[in-house]
Amino acid sequence: MEEATWISAIMSNPFAKGLAIGIIFTILVYVRGFLRRRELAQEVSRLRNHLHTKLEIDSSENERRKNELETLKQERDNLRITVQSLNNKPGRKEIRQYYIYQTALDMMFEKAPGFAPAWQITLKEAEKIFDQSERGVVPLLKRLMPTNADKQVEQYEKLSRVSLEESMVK
């Protein structure tokens, strides 16, 4: 009984009552904080996993884009080189000059009324001369044996002069 009186004596003391209430309150706050901390740790773990997954997806997408960009850069460089080499091929300047002349002729047909008939007559004469120079053994051999563009132009001019001189003599 003495123990019961001892506990009742401590509980009747106001300091002991406040201390007991404080300890109980502290235990409740501690347990509640422990549970909340565990809940937040799970949430952080879940968010870390989500972030890790997202970064993996973004990383693979960035790697794919980087590879695609490198491929496109390589293709662009290859196309640039191809265009430069095509522009530097023999005959490109002559073709460009031909288109310029053709455009100029079209403009002259529209602007000068007497130009068209004279041009057509001169053009037909020139076609006859070149047709005559293209017939025969020498032009056939030249078509069969490829040469560079400068030599072809020189040979073609020589043949044109020879056939022009022959047609003038007749």
Backbone as CSV, one residue per row, in Angstrom:
resi,resn,N_x,N_y,N_z,CA_x,CA_y,CA_z,C_x,C_y,C_z
1,MET,0.792,-1.163,0.000,0.000,0.000,0.000,0.859,1.261,0.000
2,GLU,1.928,1.037,0.557,2.802,2.165,0.617,3.162,2.636,-0.790
3,GLU,3.240,1.745,-1.693,3.552,2.103,-3.070,2.425,2.902,-3.669
4,ALA,1.208,2.550,-3.399,0.079,3.282,-3.939,0.045,4.671,-3.365
5,THR,0.372,4.819,-2.124,0.368,6.147,-1.526,1.522,6.971,-2.084
6,TRP,2.610,6.294,-2.354,3.755,7.004,-2.907,3.411,7.546,-4.305
7,ILE,2.770,6.766,-5.157,2.364,7.189,-6.505,1.306,8.275,-6.382
8,SER,0.363,8.121,-5.458,-0.673,9.144,-5.298,-0.084,10.431,-4.760
9,ALA,0.984,10.326,-3.939,1.633,11.512,-3.398,2.363,12.256,-4.529
10,ILE,2.980,11.517,-5.434,3.702,12.137,-6.560,2.678,12.766,-7.501
11,MET,1.564,12.108,-7.728,0.565,12.619,-8.654,-0.180,13.820,-8.090
12,SER,-0.221,13.931,-6.817,-0.906,15.076,-6.226,-0.025,16.315,-6.299
13,ASN,1.262,16.142,-6.505,2.183,17.253,-6.616,1.967,17.914,-7.995
14,PRO,1.771,19.247,-8.072,1.513,19.907,-9.351,2.714,19.841,-10.305
15,PHE,3.923,19.862,-9.806,5.091,19.760,-10.658,5.144,18.408,-11.335
16,ALA,4.847,17.357,-10.567,4.869,16.005,-11.112,3.786,15.855,-12.159
17,LYS,2.619,16.447,-11.930,1.543,16.375,-12.927,1.992,17.059,-14.221
18,GLY,2.578,18.212,-14.144,3.034,18.939,-15.333,4.136,18.177,-16.052
19,LEU,5.039,17.573,-15.250,6.117,16.789,-15.848,5.555,15.582,-16.574
20,ALA,4.574,14.881,-15.962,3.965,13.701,-16.589,3.250,14.098,-17.870
21,ILE,2.511,15.194,-17.836,1.805,15.650,-19.045,2.825,16.041,-20.122
22,GLY,3.899,16.664,-19.726,4.935,17.063,-20.685,5.612,15.862,-21.319
23,ILE,5.899,14.844,-20.509,6.545,13.628,-21.035,5.607,12.919,-21.995
24,ILE,4.331,12.809,-21.617,3.357,12.161,-22.514,3.248,12.951,-23.817
25,PHE,3.168,14.260,-23.716,3.077,15.102,-24.916,4.321,14.944,-25.784
26,THR,5.498,14.883,-25.152,6.750,14.712,-25.885,6.786,13.369,-26.588
27,ILE,6.331,12.315,-25.921,6.299,10.978,-26.546,5.361,10.986,-27.748
28,LEU,4.195,11.612,-27.604,3.258,11.684,-28.728,3.864,12.449,-29.915
29,VAL,4.510,13.575,-29.632,5.142,14.357,-30.709,6.261,13.542,-31.348
30,TYR,7.028,12.834,-30.557,8.115,12.021,-31.089,7.590,10.916,-31.990
31,VAL,6.561,10.217,-31.549,5.984,9.129,-32.352,5.399,9.704,-33.636
32,ARG,4.675,10.814,-33.497,4.078,11.424,-34.682,5.190,11.886,-35.643
33,GLY,6.254,12.488,-35.169,7.383,12.911,-36.001,8.069,11.724,-36.659
34,PHE,8.223,10.626,-35.898,8.830,9.417,-36.450,7.993,8.887,-37.606
35,LEU,6.670,8.828,-37.441,5.786,8.345,-38.508,5.828,9.279,-39.723
36,ARG,5.837,10.568,-39.462,5.867,11.548,-40.556,7.202,11.461,-41.302
37,ARG,8.289,11.287,-40.574,9.592,11.164,-41.199,9.652,9.928,-42.092
38,ARG,9.090,8.819,-41.627,9.059,7.597,-42.417,8.225,7.802,-43.683
39,GLU,7.096,8.487,-43.558,6.228,8.773,-44.703,6.956,9.675,-45.719
40,LEU,7.666,10.688,-45.227,8.409,11.588,-46.111,9.588,10.876,-46.770
41,ALA,10.227,9.979,-46.068,11.328,9.208,-46.647,10.827,8.350,-47.802
42,GLN,9.644,7.744,-47.637,9.056,6.949,-48.714,8.720,7.847,-49.915
43,GLU,8.201,9.035,-49.626,7.860,9.978,-50.699,9.119,10.419,-51.447
44,VAL,10.186,10.709,-50.712,11.453,11.098,-51.349,11.992,9.951,-52.188
45,SER,11.905,8.740,-51.688,12.378,7.577,-52.441,11.575,7.416,-53.738
46,ARG,10.272,7.585,-53.636,9.407,7.469,-54.821,9.753,8.566,-55.833
47,LEU,9.956,9.789,-55.358,10.304,10.898,-56.254,11.681,10.704,-56.891
48,ARG,12.627,10.155,-56.115,13.951,9.869,-56.676,13.851,8.843,-57.804
49,ASN,13.064,7.798,-57.574,12.880,6.786,-58.620,12.244,7.403,-59.865
50,HIS,11.246,8.250,-59.649,10.577,8.908,-60.771,11.561,9.804,-61.535
51,LEU,12.356,10.583,-60.796,13.338,11.459,-61.410,14.394,10.655,-62.167
52,HIS,14.845,9.556,-61.577,15.831,8.703,-62.237,15.274,8.165,-63.556
53,THR,14.034,7.702,-63.540,13.402,7.185,-64.756,13.296,8.282,-65.810
54,LYS,12.867,9.472,-65.383,12.722,10.590,-66.321,14.064,10.974,-66.915
55,LEU,15.106,11.018,-66.104,16.434,11.368,-66.606,16.958,10.318,-67.580
56,GLU,16.671,9.061,-67.342,17.075,8.006,-68.284,16.384,8.194,-69.622
57,ILE,15.091,8.484,-69.572,14.334,8.694,-70.817,14.879,9.914,-71.557
58,ASP,15.094,11.011,-70.816,15.623,12.221,-71.444,17.028,11.992,-71.984
59,SER,17.819,11.248,-71.270,19.180,10.973,-71.711,19.177,10.191,-73.022
60,SER,18.351,9.175,-73.109,18.301,8.392,-74.350,17.773,9.246,-75.500
61,GLU,16.807,10.113,-75.224,16.276,11.003,-76.261,17.337,12.015,-76.698
62,ASN,18.080,12.555,-75.743,19.147,13.498,-76.091,20.241,12.811,-76.893
63,GLU,20.562,11.599,-76.536,21.582,10.845,-77.279,21.114,10.583,-78.709
64,ARG,19.841,10.231,-78.858,19.284,10.000,-80.194,19.330,11.285,-81.018
65,ARG,18.964,12.407,-80.411,18.994,13.689,-81.117,20.414,14.081,-81.487
66,LYS,21.346,13.823,-80.590,22.744,14.150,-80.866,23.250,13.330,-82.052
67,ASN,22.912,12.045,-82.078,23.314,11.195,-83.198,22.671,11.663,-84.497
68,GLU,21.395,12.031,-84.423,20.691,12.522,-85.609,21.316,13.824,-86.100
69,LEU,21.680,14.694,-85.180,22.320,15.952,-85.550,23.662,15.700,-86.228
70,GLU,24.449,14.779,-85.699,25.735,14.442,-86.314,25.527,13.881,-87.724
71,THR,24.517,13.018,-87.860,24.214,12.446,-89.174,23.821,13.534,-90.162
72,LEU,22.981,14.457,-89.722,22.544,15.546,-90.598,23.702,16.468,-90.970
73,LYS,24.598,16.714,-90.015,25.773,17.538,-90.313,26.641,16.855,-91.358
74,GLN,26.829,15.549,-91.210,27.640,14.788,-92.162,27.000,14.817,-93.550
75,GLU,25.677,14.618,-93.600,24.976,14.671,-94.887,25.092,16.057,-95.514
76,ARG,24.959,17.107,-94.689,25.070,18.476,-95.199,26.448,18.706,-95.791
77,ASP,27.492,18.257,-95.086,28.847,18.432,-95.597,29.050,17.645,-96.892
78,ASN,28.518,16.421,-96.929,28.634,15.615,-98.144,27.920,16.285,-99.312
79,LEU,26.728,16.827,-99.055,25.983,17.497,-100.120,26.696,18.773,-100.572
80,ARG,27.285,19.492,-99.631,28.023,20.704,-99.991,29.198,20.351,-100.887
81,ILE,29.916,19.290,-100.538,31.051,18.853,-101.351,30.577,18.400,-102.727
82,THR,29.464,17.674,-102.765,28.918,17.208,-104.039,28.526,18.380,-104.929
83,VAL,27.876,19.372,-104.347,27.472,20.546,-105.123,28.686,21.284,-105.650
84,GLN,29.714,21.424,-104.817,30.931,22.106,-105.269,31.601,21.338,-106.398
85,SER,31.653,20.015,-106.261,32.299,19.227,-107.310,31.481,19.249,-108.594
86,LEU,30.142,19.266,-108.473,29.321,19.344,-109.675,29.455,20.709,-110.350
87,ASN,29.573,21.749,-109.559,29.749,23.083,-110.139,31.114,23.235,-110.789
88,ASN,32.101,22.479,-110.339,33.440,22.583,-110.896,33.682,21.630,-112.062
89,LYS,32.725,20.796,-112.395,32.917,19.871,-113.508,33.029,20.640,-114.817
90,PRO,33.812,20.119,-115.736,33.923,20.792,-117.029,32.561,20.835,-117.714
91,GLY,32.281,21.936,-118.324,31.030,22.060,-119.057,29.942,22.770,-118.282
92,ARG,30.072,22.906,-116.978,29.039,23.576,-116.184,28.965,25.055,-116.536
93,LYS,30.129,25.661,-116.711,30.138,27.075,-117.067,29.541,27.283,-118.452
94,GLU,29.835,26.359,-119.354,29.293,26.471,-120.702,27.778,26.306,-120.694
95,ILE,27.282,25.383,-119.869,25.829,25.193,-119.777,25.179,26.435,-119.196
96,ARG,25.808,27.010,-118.189,25.281,28.244,-117.597,25.263,29.353,-118.637
97,GLN,26.365,29.459,-119.384,26.435,30.482,-120.427,25.377,30.238,-121.494
98,TYR,25.115,28.976,-121.821,24.071,28.643,-122.789,22.705,29.129,-122.303
99,TYR,22.399,28.913,-121.032,21.109,29.370,-120.494,21.012,30.894,-120.508
100,ILE,22.132,31.553,-120.247,22.123,33.019,-120.308,21.839,33.480,-121.729
101,TYR,22.510,32.869,-122.706,22.271,33.229,-124.105,20.834,32.937,-124.513
102,GLN,20.331,31.803,-124.061,18.960,31.441,-124.413,17.968,32.458,-123.853
103,THR,18.200,32.898,-122.618,17.333,33.911,-122.019,17.440,35.228,-122.788
104,ALA,18.658,35.579,-123.181,18.847,36.806,-123.953,18.138,36.711,-125.298
105,LEU,18.222,35.556,-125.950,17.532,35.365,-127.230,16.025,35.494,-127.061
106,ASP,15.487,34.894,-126.020,14.043,35.002,-125.786,13.635,36.457,-125.595
107,MET,14.466,37.196,-124.881,14.156,38.610,-124.662,14.249,39.389,-125.983
108,MET,15.214,39.047,-126.828,15.344,39.722,-128.122,14.163,39.410,-129.037
109,PHE,13.670,38.171,-128.999,12.491,37.826,-129.798,11.315,38.709,-129.425
110,GLU,11.192,38.993,-128.137,10.077,39.808,-127.676,10.279,41.289,-127.992
111,LYS,11.507,41.771,-127.885,11.754,43.206,-128.003,12.000,43.667,-129.443
112,ALA,12.735,42.899,-130.232,13.105,43.319,-131.582,12.289,42.553,-132.611
113,PRO,11.394,43.222,-133.334,10.530,42.510,-134.276,11.276,41.920,-135.470
114,GLY,12.362,42.515,-135.925,13.066,41.989,-137.092,14.118,40.961,-136.736
115,PHE,14.338,40.732,-135.493,15.410,39.834,-135.056,15.055,38.365,-135.269
116,ALA,13.827,37.995,-135.041,13.422,36.581,-135.085,13.642,35.931,-136.448
117,PRO,13.174,36.499,-137.557,13.390,35.815,-138.849,14.867,35.683,-139.210
118,ALA,15.647,36.745,-138.987,17.076,36.669,-139.301,17.761,35.629,-138.429
119,TRP,17.380,35.560,-137.186,17.972,34.577,-136.269,17.623,33.159,-136.693
120,GLN,16.387,32.924,-137.082,15.971,31.580,-137.481,16.740,31.115,-138.716
121,ILE,16.941,31.997,-139.675,17.682,31.637,-140.890,19.129,31.305,-140.526
122,THR,19.757,32.146,-139.706,21.150,31.916,-139.298,21.282,30.634,-138.483
123,LEU,20.324,30.380,-137.633,20.344,29.168,-136.814,20.246,27.917,-137.678
124,LYS,19.392,27.924,-138.687,19.254,26.750,-139.571,20.542,26.509,-140.355
125,GLU,21.180,27.580,-140.825,22.454,27.429,-141.534,23.522,26.826,-140.617
126,ALA,23.586,27.317,-139.388,24.580,26.796,-138.437,24.304,25.330,-138.118
127,GLU,23.028,24.962,-137.998,22.692,23.551,-137.728,23.119,22.663,-138.883
128,LYS,22.938,23.104,-140.122,23.364,22.315,-141.288,24.877,22.101,-141.269
129,ILE,25.594,23.171,-140.956,27.056,23.077,-140.935,27.515,22.081,-139.877
130,PHE,26.935,22.157,-138.684,27.348,21.244,-137.612,26.885,19.817,-137.878
131,ASP,25.745,19.661,-138.518,25.303,18.304,-138.882,26.274,17.678,-139.875
132,GLN,26.740,18.471,-140.833,27.695,17.949,-141.804,29.021,17.586,-141.130
133,SER,29.426,18.426,-140.156,30.700,18.138,-139.496,30.588,16.975,-138.522
134,GLU,29.390,16.676,-138.081,29.212,15.568,-137.142,29.109,14.229,-137.848
135,ARG,28.868,14.237,-139.130,28.797,12.979,-139.873,30.208,12.576,-140.283
136,GLY,30.443,11.290,-140.322,31.743,10.820,-140.762,32.437,9.997,-139.698
137,VAL,33.697,9.643,-139.971,34.455,8.739,-139.120,35.050,9.465,-137.913
138,VAL,35.583,10.644,-138.095,36.259,11.356,-137.008,35.291,11.672,-135.861
139,PRO,34.110,12.231,-136.130,33.195,12.475,-135.006,32.739,11.194,-134.317
140,LEU,32.610,10.096,-135.104,32.227,8.823,-134.505,33.298,8.355,-133.531
141,LEU,34.555,8.442,-133.922,35.646,8.040,-133.042,35.688,8.924,-131.791
142,LYS,35.425,10.203,-131.957,35.455,11.103,-130.802,34.341,10.777,-129.823
143,ARG,33.209,10.381,-130.346,32.124,10.011,-129.433,32.436,8.705,-128.710
144,LEU,33.160,7.822,-129.357,33.487,6.546,-128.738,34.618,6.680,-127.728
145,MET,35.574,7.573,-127.970,36.709,7.746,-127.072,36.528,9.034,-126.273
146,PRO,36.341,8.900,-124.964,36.151,10.116,-124.158,37.466,10.878,-123.992
147,THR,37.360,12.195,-124.065,38.494,13.068,-123.797,38.021,14.143,-122.833
148,ASN,38.936,14.973,-122.418,38.498,16.024,-121.495,37.734,17.108,-122.266
149,ALA,37.069,17.990,-121.551,36.162,18.963,-122.165,36.914,19.982,-123.022
150,ASP,38.094,20.413,-122.612,38.848,21.403,-123.376,39.260,20.849,-124.733
151,LYS,39.741,19.609,-124.774,40.135,18.993,-126.035,38.927,18.787,-126.935
152,GLN,37.796,18.421,-126.344,36.585,18.243,-127.142,36.178,19.549,-127.796
153,VAL,36.251,20.639,-127.061,35.877,21.938,-127.605,36.822,22.328,-128.732
154,GLU,38.132,22.132,-128.533,39.103,22.475,-129.566,38.867,21.651,-130.831
155,GLN,38.681,20.345,-130.680,38.453,19.481,-131.832,37.166,19.850,-132.557
156,TYR,36.151,20.167,-131.770,34.855,20.508,-132.358,34.961,21.814,-133.149
157,GLU,35.730,22.772,-132.627,35.930,24.035,-133.330,36.720,23.824,-134.622
158,LYS,37.731,22.949,-134.579,38.504,22.650,-135.789,37.612,22.037,-136.858
159,LEU,36.805,21.059,-136.446,35.908,20.426,-137.403,34.895,21.415,-137.949
160,SER,34.413,22.285,-137.098,33.444,23.282,-137.529,34.059,24.222,-138.554
161,ARG,35.298,24.646,-138.320,35.979,25.542,-139.265,36.208,24.845,-140.597
162,VAL,36.633,23.575,-140.528,36.890,22.822,-141.760,35.599,22.669,-142.545
163,SER,34.526,22.261,-141.881,33.265,22.064,-142.595,32.696,23.403,-143.071
164,LEU,32.916,24.483,-142.332,32.454,25.813,-142.741,33.215,26.261,-143.982
165,GLU,34.535,26.033,-143.999,35.337,26.389,-145.146,34.917,25.569,-146.375
166,GLU,34.631,24.282,-146.181,34.191,23.431,-147.289,32.870,23.912,-147.854
167,SER,31.948,24.296,-146.960,30.634,24.746,-147.447,30.742,26.101,-148.154
168,MET,31.708,26.945,-147.785,31.880,28.234,-148.430,32.528,28.066,-149.797
169,VAL,33.413,27.072,-149.913,34.083,26.818,-151.186,33.075,26.318,-152.211
170,LYS,32.125,25.519,-151.773,31.126,24.962,-152.696,30.241,26.049,-153.129
